[in-house]
Amino acid sequence: MGQGQEVKTRNDPQVEIQERGEIFFFYRPKVEREAAHGTDDVQRLYIVLRPESGERPVEEKQDPHSGKEGSNPGSCGKARGEGGHGSQEVNIEKQALLRLIVLGKKSLPDPSQRGRPYWGFVEMVTTKIGDVKSALQAEEYDTSTRGHRHKPAARPLGEGVYRILRHKSSGRKAHTHLIYKLEFPPEGEKQETQESLNVEREGSFLIQIKNPDQHGAGPSQFGGLQSKRKVVFPACLQGQFGQRRFIQADPPDFLNYEGCELLLISASDDIEEELGLELKGECEGDPSCSDLLKTFGETAPMDPLFRGTWA
């Protein structure tokens, strides 16, 4: 499918593309649930970003020996709890780079509630597709209080193209947007799952990065990750915060560190009207050209992705 293309529908020099790529959405049913039939059955909502080009072909990411990326694959799923730190260069035009993001509210921001922030964090950053596949698969485990437990595999519910862009609108400080457009499910399908989780056909969100050195910042629902899981940005990124709690995701390299906390704030469900851009994918709804299927395989029911129904 690829990263698609963006078409400017009006000449707006205030919009600058920082990063292009593919976006995938997954949800995981609650433990011991065979399937999800509605939002009450959902344990987690994930976004996977796979950047493929941008302002700079080479991005900085965490050291491959830090965070979950540096975990011992033979540790029976007990990944290291620390956040990402250190530095490694990755050419996103030549090498896979994947970010697994967890959203705290188990849905995307409601387009009707503009300005309301939704908290999330980067769960995993890796250059190995198998790492993300493992993180999304089903798992059997034992607890001392409840005995044997089954965690269902995450179901794919959306696939499309995304952009991270810099926007300098008049009268406001420069800010960054995450915008996307779905290609799957095809437009003619139900969209039942997507509507329940606010995954619209297209969307635009302001994206802000939380300062890991600012403790207790913001309302209680943004209490954040435990200290040991917090990110340690390189000095070149951390220095951009100063004393601020949140800053724009510029550069997108902030997202290349596990434990990076972020806010998504609904901006628009009409990208062209808001930003003068039209996103175009490279697929016409044919499952055989699904990059999600090619990348991660059919490890869970695919009805949410191709038919828009719960599974």
SERO-4910 file (N, C-alpha, C, O; in steps of 0.05 Angstrom, whole numbers):
BEGIN
 pado doro    nc1    nc2    nc3   cac1   cac2   cac3    cc1    cc2    cc3    oc1    oc2    oc3
  Met    A     17    -24      0      0      0      0     17     25      0     13     43    -16
  Gly    A     37     26     17     55     49     17     44     73     32     23     72     44
  Gln    A     60     95     31     54    119     46     34    137     33     26    157     44
  Gly    A     25    130      8      6    147     -6     18    174    -14     42    176    -15
  Gln    A      1    193    -20     10    219    -28     -8    241    -17    -32    235    -12
  Glu    A      2    265    -13    -14    287     -5    -16    307    -28      4    312    -42
  Val    A    -40    318    -32    -44    337    -53    -53    364    -40    -73    364    -25
  Lys    A    -39    385    -46    -47    411    -36    -71    422    -52    -69    424    -76
  Thr    A    -93    428    -38   -116    439    -51   -117    469    -50   -134    482    -63
  Arg    A   -100    481    -34    -96    510    -35    -67    516    -27    -54    500    -14
  Asn    A    -58    539    -36    -30    546    -31    -27    557     -3    -32    581      2
  Asp    A    -19    540     15    -15    548     43     14    542     52     20    519     59
  Pro    A     31    562     51     59    558     59     63    552     88     85    546     97
  Gln    A     41    554    104     43    549    133     42    520    140     45    513    164
  Val    A     38    502    121     37    473    126     62    460    115     67    462     91
  Glu    A     77    447    132    102    434    124    102    405    133     99    400    157
  Ile    A    105    387    114    105    358    121    131    350    134    152    355    124
  Gln    A    129    339    158    152    329    172    157    299    168    180    290    167
  Glu    A    136    284    165    139    255    164    115    243    149     92    252    153
  Arg    A    120    222    133    100    208    118    102    178    125    124    168    130
  Gly    A     80    164    125     81    136    130     54    122    130     34    133    122
  Glu    A     54     98    141     30     82    144     21     81    173     38     82    191
  Ile    A     -5     79    177    -16     78    203    -35     54    205    -50     49    187
  Phe    A    -33     40    228    -50     17    233    -62     20    260    -50     29    279
  Phe    A    -88     12    263   -102     13    288   -109    -16    297   -117    -32    280
  Phe    A   -106    -21    323   -113    -47    334   -127    -43    361   -123    -23    374
  Tyr    A   -145    -62    368   -156    -62    395   -153    -90    406   -154   -110    391
  Arg    A   -150    -92    432   -148   -118    445   -172   -122    464   -178   -105    481
  Pro    A   -187   -144    460   -209   -150    479   -198   -155    507   -174   -161    511
  Lys    A   -215   -152    527   -207   -156    555   -198   -185    560   -206   -204    545
  Val    A   -183   -189    581   -173   -216    588   -197   -235    592   -217   -227    604
  Glu    A   -194   -259    581   -214   -280    583   -238   -276    565   -257   -291    567
  Arg    A   -239   -255    549   -261   -251    530   -253   -264    504   -231   -259    493
  Glu    A   -271   -280    493   -266   -293    467   -267   -272    445   -253   -275    424
  Ala    A   -284   -252    448   -287   -231    428   -297   -206    441   -307   -206    464
  Ala    A   -296   -184    426   -307   -159    435   -333   -154    420   -334   -158    395
  His    A   -354   -145    433   -379   -138    420   -386   -109    423   -407   -100    413
  Gly    A   -369    -94    437   -373    -66    441   -350    -54    457   -331    -69    464
  Thr    A   -351    -28    462   -328    -15    475   -323    -25    503   -301    -24    513
  Asp    A   -344    -35    517   -341    -46    544   -323    -71    545   -312    -78    566
  Asp    A   -320    -84    522   -304   -108    520   -275   -102    512   -259   -121    509
  Val    A   -268    -77    508   -242    -70    498   -223    -64    521   -229    -48    539
  Gln    A   -199    -76    521   -179    -72    541   -161    -49    533   -154    -31    549
  Arg    A   -152    -48    507   -133    -28    498   -137    -21    469   -145    -38    453
  Leu    A   -131      3    462   -130     12    434   -101     20    428    -89     35    443
  Tyr    A    -91     10    405    -64     15    397    -63     29    370    -81     26    353
  Ile    A    -43     46    367    -36     57    341     -8     48    334     10     49    351
  Val    A     -4     38    310     23     32    300     30     52    278     16     53    258
  Leu    A     52     66    281     61     85    260     86     73    248    105     64    262
  Arg    A     87     72    221    111     63    207    120     85    188    110     87    165
  Pro    A    138    103    197    147    125    179    163    114    156    179     95    159
  Glu    A    160    126    132    174    117    108    189    139     94    207    133     78
  Ser    A    183    164    100    199    186     89    192    211    105    174    211    122
  Gly    A    207    233    100    202    257    115    221    279    108    236    278     88
  Glu    A    222    300    125    240    322    121    269    312    120    286    321    105
  Arg    A    274    293    138    301    281    140    298    251    137    282    238    151
  Pro    A    313    239    119    311    209    116    322    194    140    314    171    145
  Val    A    339    207    155    351    194    179    339    206    204    341    230    208
  Glu    A    328    189    221    317    197    247    333    185    269    346    165    266
  Glu    A    332    198    293    344    188    317    323    171    332    300    180    335
  Lys    A    331    148    341    314    132    358    330    123    383    354    128    385
  Gln    A    316    110    401    329    100    425    350     79    419    350     67    398
  Asp    A    369     76    437    389     55    435    375     28    433    357     23    449
  Pro    A    382     10    415    368    -15    412    371    -34    436    357    -54    438
  His    A    388    -27    455    392    -43    479    376    -31    503    379    -40    526
  Ser    A    359    -11    498    343      0    519    313     -7    516    305    -15    494
  Gly    A    298     -4    537    269     -9    536    262    -37    528    278    -56    531
  Lys    A    238    -41    518    229    -67    510    244    -77    486    247   -101    482
  Glu    A    254    -59    470    270    -67    446    295    -82    454    304    -99    440
  Gly    A    306    -75    478    330    -88    487    325   -112    505    344   -122    517
  Ser    A    300   -120    507    294   -143    525    305   -169    514    309   -172    490
  Asn    A    310   -187    532    319   -214    524    295   -229    512    275   -233    526
  Pro    A    296   -237    487    273   -251    475    266   -276    489    244   -287    485
  Gly    A    284   -287    505    278   -312    519    268   -308    547    268   -326    563
  Ser    A    258   -283    553    250   -277    581    221   -282    586    209   -271    605
  Cys    A    208   -299    569    180   -307    573    161   -283    574    142   -283    590
  Gly    A    166   -263    558    148   -240    556    152   -219    577    139   -199    577
  Lys    A    171   -223    596    176   -204    617    196   -183    607    220   -185    612
  Ala    A    186   -164    592    204   -144    580    214   -125    602    201   -120    622
  Arg    A    237   -114    597    249    -95    615    230    -71    619    218    -62    600
  Gly    A    228    -61    643    208    -40    649    217    -12    644    201      7    645
  Glu    A    243     -8    638    253     19    635    244     32    609    236     19    590
  Gly    A    245     59    609    238     73    584    261     73    565    283     64    571
  Gly    A    256     84    541    278     85    520    298    107    527    291    127    539
  His    A    323    102    520    344    122    524    366    116    504    365     97    489
  Gly    A    386    133    504    408    130    485    400    139    458    381    153    454
  Ser    A    416    131    438    411    141    411    422    122    389    443    110    392
  Gln    A    406    120    368    415    105    344    402    118    320    379    127    321
  Glu    A    417    120    298    406    131    273    393    110    257    403     87    254
  Val    A    369    116    245    355     98    228    347    113    202    335    134    204
  Asn    A    353    102    179    344    113    154    317    101    148    314     78    140
  Ile    A    296    118    152    268    108    150    260    101    121    240     88    117
  Glu    A    276    110    102    270    104     74    281     77     66    273     65     46
  Lys    A    299     66     83    312     40     76    307     19     97    310     -5     91
  Gln    A    300     27    121    297      8    143    270     11    157    261     33    160
  Ala    A    258    -11    165    233    -10    179    237      3    207    256     -2    221
  Leu    A    218     20    214    217     32    241    188     32    249    171     43    235
  Leu    A    182     20    271    154     18    280    152     29    309    168     24    326
  Arg    A    130     44    313    123     55    340     96     43    348     76     46    333
  Leu    A     95     30    371     70     20    381     61     39    403     74     42    424
  Ile    A     38     53    399     28     73    417      2     63    430    -15     52    417
  Val    A      0     67    457    -24     59    472    -39     84    479    -28    104    488
  Leu    A    -66     84    474    -83    106    481    -97    100    507   -110     79    510
  Gly    A    -95    119    526   -106    114    553   -136    111    554   -146     96    571
  Lys    A   -151    124    537   -180    124    538   -193    102    521   -217    101    519
  Lys    A   -177     85    508   -186     63    492   -203     72    468   -219     57    457
  Ser    A   -199     97    460   -212    107    436   -195    132    426   -180    143    442
  Leu    A   -200    140    401   -188    165    392   -205    188    403   -228    184    411
  Pro    A   -194    212    404   -209    235    414   -235    238    398   -236    234    374
  Asp    A   -256    246    412   -282    251    399   -281    276    382   -275    298    393
  Pro    A   -286    274    356   -285    298    339   -304    321    348   -299    344    341
  Ser    A   -325    314    363   -344    334    371   -335    349    396   -347    369    404
  Gln    A   -313    339    408   -302    352    433   -275    364    427   -254    354    437
  Arg    A   -274    384    410   -249    397    403   -235    409    427   -248    420    445
  Gly    A   -210    405    428   -194    417    450   -191    399    474   -176    406    492
  Arg    A   -206    376    475   -203    358    498   -180    339    493   -180    324    474
  Pro    A   -159    339    511   -136    323    506   -140    294    514   -153    288    535
  Tyr    A   -129    276    499   -128    247    505    -99    239    509    -82    244    492
  Trp    A    -94    226    532    -66    219    538    -59    191    526    -76    174    524
  Gly    A    -34    188    519    -24    163    509      6    161    514     18    180    523
  Phe    A     17    138    507     46    136    510     57    116    489     43     99    479
  Val    A     83    118    484     96    100    465    104     75    481    122     76    498
  Glu    A     92     53    474     97     28    488    122     14    477    137      1    492
  Met    A    126     16    451    149      1    439    159     16    414    143     28    399
  Val    A    185     16    411    198     27    387    217      5    378    233     -4    394
  Thr    A    216     -2    352    234    -24    343    238    -23    313    222    -11    298
  Thr    A    260    -35    304    265    -38    276    258    -67    267    262    -74    244
  Lys    A    247    -83    286    241   -111    280    211   -115    280    198   -111    301
  Ile    A    200   -122    258    171   -125    255    161   -147    275    139   -145    286
  Gly    A    178   -167    279    170   -189    297    165   -180    326    149   -192    340
  Asp    A    178   -158    334    174   -148    361    145   -138    365    132   -144    385
  Val    A    135   -124    345    108   -114    346     88   -137    344     67   -137    357
  Lys    A     93   -155    326     76   -179    323     73   -193    350     51   -202    358
  Ser    A     95   -197    364     95   -210    390     79   -195    410     64   -206    426
  Ala    A     82   -168    410     67   -151    429     37   -152    425     22   -148    444
  Leu    A     28   -157    400      0   -157    394    -13   -185    395    -37   -187    393
  Gln    A      3   -206    397     -8   -233    396    -22   -241    422    -19   -227    442
  Ala    A    -36   -263    422    -49   -274    446    -27   -284    465     -5   -290    457
  Glu    A    -35   -286    490    -15   -294    511    -30   -310    533    -51   -303    541
  Glu    A    -17   -331    541    -26   -347    564     -7   -342    587     17   -342    583
  Tyr    A    -18   -337    611      0   -332    634    -14   -340    660    -39   -345    660
  Asp    A      1   -342    681    -10   -351    707     -6   -328    728     14   -315    728
  Thr    A    -26   -325    745    -24   -306    767    -28   -321    794    -40   -342    794
  Ser    A    -17   -310    815    -20   -324    841    -48   -322    852    -56   -338    869
  Thr    A    -64   -302    843    -91   -298    854   -113   -309    837   -133   -319    847
  Arg    A   -109   -308    810   -131   -316    792   -124   -340    775   -140   -349    759
  Gly    A   -100   -351    779    -93   -375    764    -86   -370    735    -75   -349    728
  His    A    -93   -389    718    -86   -387    690   -104   -366    676   -128   -366    680
  Arg    A    -92   -349    660   -107   -328    646   -100   -328    616    -78   -335    608
  His    A   -120   -319    600   -116   -317    571   -120   -288    563   -141   -277    567
  Lys    A    -99   -277    550   -101   -250    539   -105   -252    509    -87   -262    495
  Pro    A   -128   -244    498   -133   -248    469   -115   -231    452   -103   -212    460
  Ala    A   -112   -240    427    -95   -225    407   -109   -199    400   -134   -197    400
  Ala    A    -93   -179    394   -104   -153    385   -115   -156    357   -103   -168    340
  Arg    A   -139   -144    353   -152   -145    327   -146   -119    311   -147    -97    322
  Pro    A   -139   -122    285   -136    -98    269   -163    -85    262   -181   -100    255
  Leu    A   -165    -59    264   -191    -46    256   -187    -23    237   -207    -11    228
  Gly    A   -162    -17    230   -159      5    211   -131      5    199   -111     -2    212
  Glu    A   -129     13    174   -104     15    159   -106     39    141   -126     43    127
  Gly    A    -85     55    140    -85     78    122    -58     91    121    -37     79    126
  Val    A    -59    117    113    -34    133    110    -36    156    129    -57    165    136
  Tyr    A    -12    166    138    -12    188    157     10    208    150     28    202    134
  Arg    A      7    231    161     28    252    160     30    265    188     11    268    202
  Ile    A     55    271    195     60    290    217     69    315    204     88    315    188
  Leu    A     56    338    211     62    363    197     64    386    217     53    385    239
  Arg    A     79    406    208     82    431    223     62    451    212     61    455    188
  His    A     47    464    230     27    483    221     31    510    235     32    511    260
  Lys    A     35    530    219     39    557    230     15    575    223     16    590    204
  Ser    A     -6    572    238    -30    587    232    -28    615    245    -15    619    265
  Ser    A    -42    634    232    -39    662    241    -51    665    269    -72    654    275
  Gly    A    -37    680    286    -47    686    312    -42    663    332    -49    666    356
  Arg    A    -30    641    324    -24    619    342      5    611    339     18    616    319
  Lys    A     15    599    361     42    588    359     42    564    340     22    551    335
  Ala    A     66    559    328     68    536    311     62    511    327     70    508    350
  His    A     49    492    314     41    467    327     43    444    307     46    449    283
  Thr    A     42    420    317     43    397    300     17    381    300      3    380    320
  His    A     11    370    276    -13    354    273     -5    326    265     15    321    252
  Leu    A    -20    306    275    -20    279    264    -46    277    248    -68    279    260
  Ile    A    -44    273    222    -68    269    205    -66    242    192    -45    231    187
  Tyr    A    -90    231    187    -90    204    174   -115    201    156   -134    217    159
  Lys    A   -114    182    139   -137    175    123   -137    144    120   -117    132    112
  Leu    A   -160    132    126   -163    103    124   -167     93     96   -178    107     79
  Glu    A   -156     69     91   -161     55     66   -177     29     72   -192     19     55
  Phe    A   -173     18     96   -188     -5    105   -199      2    133   -185     13    149
  Pro    A   -225     -5    138   -243    -20    120   -251     -3     96   -249     22     97
  Pro    A   -258    -16     74   -268     -1     51   -292     16     58   -307      9     76
  Glu    A   -296     37     43   -317     56     50   -345     44     51   -362     53     66
  Gly    A   -350     24     34   -377     12     33   -384     -6     56   -407    -15     58
  Glu    A   -365    -13     73   -370    -31     95   -382    -17    119   -385      7    119
  Lys    A   -389    -32    140   -405    -22    162   -392      0    178   -406     20    185
  Gln    A   -367     -2    185   -353     18    202   -363     17    231   -361     37    245
  Glu    A   -375     -5    239   -387     -7    266   -366     -4    288   -370     12    306
  Thr    A   -345    -19    285   -323    -18    305   -310      9    305   -304     20    326
  Gln    A   -305     19    281   -291     45    279   -307     68    291   -296     85    305
  Glu    A   -333     68    286   -350     89    297   -350     88    328   -350    109    341
  Ser    A   -350     64    339   -351     61    368   -325     71    381   -326     81    404
  Leu    A   -303     69    367   -277     77    378   -267    103    367   -243    110    371
  Asn    A   -285    118    354   -278    145    343   -256    144    322   -242    164    318
  Val    A   -253    121    308   -234    120    286   -248    127    261   -259    110    247
  Glu    A   -249    153    255   -263    163    231   -248    156    206   -225    147    207
  Arg    A   -261    161    183   -248    156    157   -222    173    154   -203    164    142
  Glu    A   -223    197    165   -199    213    165   -200    230    190   -222    235    201
  Gly    A   -177    239    199   -177    255    224   -152    272    226   -131    266    213
  Ser    A   -153    293    242   -131    311    247   -130    316    277   -150    324    289
  Phe    A   -106    312    288   -102    316    317    -78    333    322    -57    329    309
  Leu    A    -80    352    340    -56    365    351    -41    344    367    -54    329    382
  Ile    A    -15    342    365      0    323    380     21    338    396     37    354    385
  Gln    A     21    333    422     40    347    440     55    326    456     45    305    463
  Ile    A     80    332    463     98    314    477    101    324    506    106    348    510
  Lys    A     98    306    525    100    313    554    129    314    563    145    296    555
  Asn    A    136    334    579    163    336    590    167    315    612    153    317    633
  Pro    A    184    296    609    188    275    630    200    286    655    198    272    676
  Asp    A    211    310    655    223    321    679    203    338    695    209    347    717
  Gln    A    179    342    684    159    357    698    140    337    712    125    323    699
  His    A    142    336    739    127    316    754    100    328    762     97    352    768
  Gly    A     79    311    761     53    320    769     41    341    752     25    357    760
  Ala    A     50    341    726     40    362    708     12    356    698      7    333    689
  Gly    A     -6    375    699    -32    372    687    -52    358    705    -45    352    728
  Pro    A    -77    354    696    -98    342    711    -90    313    720    -72    301    709
  Ser    A   -105    303    739    -99    277    751    -99    254    730    -84    235    732
  Gln    A   -117    256    709   -118    235    690    -93    233    673    -89    214    658
  Phe    A    -75    253    675    -50    253    661    -27    249    681     -5    260    677
  Gly    A    -32    233    702    -12    228    722     13    216    710     35    220    720
  Gly    A     10    201    688     33    192    673     43    164    681     31    151    698
  Leu    A     65    157    669     77    131    674     93    131    700    101    152    710
  Gln    A     98    107    710    115    105    734    143    114    726    151    113    703
  Ser    A    158    123    746    184    135    741    203    117    726    217    126    708
  Lys    A    202     91    732    221     73    719    215     69    690    232     60    675
  Arg    A    190     75    681    182     71    654    185     97    637    181     96    613
  Lys    A    191    119    651    192    144    636    216    145    617    237    132    621
  Val    A    212    160    596    232    163    575    255    180    586    251    197    603
  Val    A    279    175    575    302    193    579    311    203    551    325    189    537
  Phe    A    301    227    544    308    237    517    338    245    517    349    253    537
  Pro    A    350    244    493    377    256    490    376    286    496    355    298    494
  Ala    A    398    297    503    399    326    511    388    344    489    376    364    494
  Cys    A    393    336    463    384    353    441    354    355    439    343    375    430
  Leu    A    340    334    448    310    335    449    300    346    476    283    363    476
  Gln    A    311    337    498    302    346    524    306    376    527    290    390    539
  Gly    A    327    387    515    333    416    517    311    433    504    309    457    511
  Gln    A    295    422    487    274    438    474    251    445    493    236    464    488
  Phe    A    248    429    514    226    434    533    230    459    550    211    474    555
  Gly    A    255    464    558    259    486    577    244    479    603    247    457    614
  Gln    A    227    497    612    210    492    635    181    486    627    163    485    644
  Arg    A    176    481    602    149    476    593    140    447    598    156    429    598
  Arg    A    114    444    603    103    417    608    100    401    582    106    377    581
  Phe    A     91    415    561     85    402    536     96    419    513     96    443    515
  Ile    A    106    405    492    115    420    468    105    404    444     96    381    446
  Gln    A    107    417    421     99    404    396    118    381    389    141    380    398
  Ala    A    108    362    374    124    338    366    142    345    343    140    334    321
  Asp    A    161    363    347    178    373    326    207    373    337    215    391    352
  Pro    A    223    354    328    218    335    306    202    310    315    199    306    340
  Pro    A    192    294    297    178    269    304    195    249    319    185    229    329
  Asp    A    222    254    319    240    235    334    232    232    363    240    211    375
  Phe    A    218    251    375    208    247    402    193    220    405    195    207    426
  Leu    A    179    212    384    163    188    385    179    163    382    168    141    384
  Asn    A    205    166    379    222    142    375    235    133    401    255    119    401
  Tyr    A    222    140    423    232    132    450    209    121    467    189    134    471
  Glu    A    213     96    475    193     83    492    190     99    518    209    109    530
  Gly    A    165    101    527    159    117    551    153    146    545    145    161    563
  Cys    A    156    154    520    147    181    511    117    184    516    102    168    505
  Glu    A    109    204    531     81    209    536     71    232    518     86    251    513
  Leu    A     47    229    509     37    249    489      7    255    494     -7    240    507
  Leu    A     -1    277    483    -30    284    483    -39    286    454    -25    298    437
  Leu    A    -62    275    448    -76    279    423   -101    296    428   -116    290    446
  Ile    A   -104    317    412   -126    335    415   -141    338    389   -128    346    369
  Ser    A   -166    331    388   -181    331    363   -181    359    351   -188    379    364
  Ala    A   -174    361    325   -173    386    311   -194    388    290   -207    408    286
  Ser    A   -198    365    274   -217    366    252   -221    338    242   -204    321    244
  Asp    A   -245    333    230   -249    309    215   -251    314    185   -260    297    169
  Asp    A   -242    338    177   -241    346    149   -214    359    144   -210    383    147
  Ile    A   -195    343    136   -167    352    132   -165    374    111   -150    393    114
  Glu    A   -180    370     89   -178    389     67   -187    417     76   -175    437     70
  Glu    A   -210    418     90   -221    443     98   -202    457    118   -198    481    117
  Glu    A   -190    441    136   -173    452    157   -146    461    147   -136    483    154
  Leu    A   -133    443    132   -105    447    125    -99    451     96    -76    456     88
  Gly    A   -120    448     79   -115    451     50    -99    428     38    -85    431     19
  Leu    A   -103    404     50    -89    380     41   -109    358     36   -129    356     51
  Glu    A   -104    342     16   -120    317     12   -101    294     12    -82    293     -3
  Leu    A   -106    275     30    -90    251     31   -101    230     12   -125    225     11
  Lys    A    -84    217     -3    -92    196    -21    -76    171    -16    -51    172    -14
  Gly    A    -89    148    -13    -76    123    -10    -68    110    -36    -71    123    -57
  Glu    A    -59     86    -35    -51     72    -59    -66     46    -64    -58     29    -80
  Cys    A    -88     42    -49   -103     17    -50   -133     24    -53   -142     44    -43
  Glu    A   -147      6    -67   -176     11    -72   -193     -9    -55   -215    -17    -65
  Gly    A   -184    -16    -32   -201    -33    -15   -198    -63    -20   -214    -78    -10
  Asp    A   -179    -71    -36   -175    -99    -42   -157   -111    -20   -134   -102    -17
  Pro    A   -167   -131     -5   -151   -143     17   -124   -153      9   -106   -154     25
  Ser    A   -121   -160    -17    -95   -171    -26    -73   -150    -26    -50   -157    -27
  Cys    A    -81   -124    -25    -60   -103    -24    -57    -90      4    -46    -69      6
  Ser    A    -68   -103     24    -66    -93     51    -38    -97     62    -28   -120     64
  Asp    A    -24    -76     68      3    -78     79      2    -88    108     21   -101    117
  Leu    A    -20    -82    122    -22    -93    149    -22   -123    149     -8   -136    165
  Leu    A    -38   -135    130    -39   -164    128    -12   -175    120     -3   -196    130
  Lys    A      2   -161    101     28   -171     92     49   -169    114     67   -186    116
  Thr    A     47   -148    130     67   -143    151     63   -160    175     83   -172    185
  Phe    A     39   -162    185     34   -176    211     20   -203    209     20   -218    228
  Gly    A     10   -209    185     -3   -235    181    -31   -235    193    -40   -216    206
  Glu    A    -44   -258    188    -72   -261    198    -71   -276    225    -78   -300    226
  Thr    A    -63   -262    246    -60   -274    272    -84   -270    290    -84   -280    313
  Ala    A   -104   -256    280   -129   -251    295   -151   -247    275   -146   -244    251
  Pro    A   -177   -248    284   -199   -244    265   -196   -217    250   -189   -197    262
  Met    A   -201   -218    224   -196   -195    207   -222   -180    200   -221   -160    185
  Asp    A   -245   -189    211   -270   -176    204   -271   -147    211   -282   -131    196
  Pro    A   -259   -138    234   -259   -109    240   -245    -93    218   -253    -70    212
  Leu    A   -224   -104    207   -208    -89    186   -222    -89    159   -222    -68    146
  Phe    A   -233   -111    151   -243   -113    124   -274   -110    122   -284   -102    101
  Arg    A   -288   -115    144   -317   -112    143   -328    -91    163   -352    -85    162
  Gly    A   -311    -81    180   -320    -61    199   -338    -71    221   -353    -56    233
  Thr    A   -336    -97    228   -353   -109    249   -335   -118    272   -311   -123    269
  Trp    A   -348   -121    296   -333   -130    320   -325   -159    317   -338   -175    304
  Ala    A   -304   -166    331   -295   -194    332   -279   -198    358   -269   -220    363
***
